[in-house]
């Protein structure tokens, strides 16, 4: 069972930025990493699993490809969104805009690592989580 005092964070995109965000979130005492979502079946997905991160496919098709490649997949991005309080989208800009639209009906707050939605998250929150909590509280109002 998840600790109710911890913010459950999902990371969409496990590339150059996503792997760093996931590692930083996992190291925080007041955050828990709900999982990471991606489209790849290569060493990057294996790295996520070796780090103990739950792996989700961006879609059912990607989750199927991951399973076919022998990866232990927990589910899809939609399922990750349902398990996270906030999701940091670390996908490339062209995908992030589509992801915001796709995720708008979900209850998780979507933070884009490349936009001005909440740049403080990437820059500061992993050192000063009060800023992150403040942004999350304001976004919920």
PENORWO-V361018 format. One record per backbone hydrogen bond with DSSP energy under -1.0 kcal/mol. NH is the residue of the N-H (numbers start at 0). CO is the residue of the C=O. E is the energy in kcal/mol with one decimal. If there is no record, write none. Layout:
nh->[NH & NH]
co->[CO & CO]
e->[E & E]
This chain:
nh->[5 & 6 & 8 & 9 & 10 & 11 & 12 & 18 & 20 & 21 & 22 & 23 & 24 & 25 & 26 & 27 & 31 & 33 & 35 & 36 & 37 & 45 & 46 & 47 & 48 & 49 & 50 & 51 & 52 & 55 & 56 & 57 & 62 & 63 & 64 & 65 & 66 & 67 & 68 & 69 & 70 & 72 & 73 & 76 & 79 & 80 & 81 & 82 & 84 & 85 & 86 & 87 & 88 & 89 & 94 & 95 & 96 & 98 & 99 & 100 & 101 & 102 & 105 & 108 & 110 & 112 & 114 & 120 & 122 & 123 & 124 & 126 & 127 & 130 & 132 & 133 & 134 & 135 & 136 & 137 & 138 & 139]
co->[2 & 29 & 31 & 85 & 34 & 87 & 36 & 14 & 16 & 17 & 18 & 19 & 20 & 21 & 22 & 24 & 6 & 8 & 53 & 10 & 55 & 41 & 42 & 43 & 44 & 45 & 46 & 48 & 47 & 35 & 74 & 37 & 58 & 59 & 60 & 61 & 62 & 63 & 64 & 66 & 65 & 70 & 54 & 56 & 75 & 76 & 77 & 79 & 7 & 7 & 108 & 9 & 110 & 11 & 91 & 91 & 92 & 94 & 95 & 96 & 97 & 98 & 102 & 84 & 86 & 88 & 111 & 117 & 118 & 119 & 119 & 123 & 123 & 127 & 128 & 129 & 130 & 131 & 132 & 133 & 134 & 135]
e->[-1.8 & -2.2 & -3.0 & -2.5 & -2.2 & -2.3 & -3.5 & -2.3 & -2.5 & -2.8 & -1.9 & -2.3 & -2.8 & -2.5 & -1.1 & -1.6 & -2.6 & -2.8 & -2.9 & -2.6 & -1.9 & -1.4 & -2.4 & -1.9 & -1.9 & -2.7 & -1.9 & -1.8 & -2.5 & -2.7 & -2.8 & -2.2 & -2.5 & -2.3 & -2.2 & -2.4 & -2.3 & -2.6 & -1.4 & -1.9 & -2.6 & -1.1 & -3.5 & -1.7 & -2.2 & -2.8 & -1.3 & -1.2 & -2.5 & -1.8 & -3.4 & -2.8 & -3.8 & -3.3 & -1.5 & -2.5 & -1.6 & -2.4 & -2.4 & -1.5 & -2.5 & -2.6 & -2.2 & -1.9 & -3.4 & -2.3 & -1.2 & -1.7 & -2.1 & -3.1 & -2.0 & -2.4 & -2.8 & -1.5 & -2.7 & -2.3 & -2.4 & -2.6 & -2.5 & -2.5 & -2.4 & -1.4]
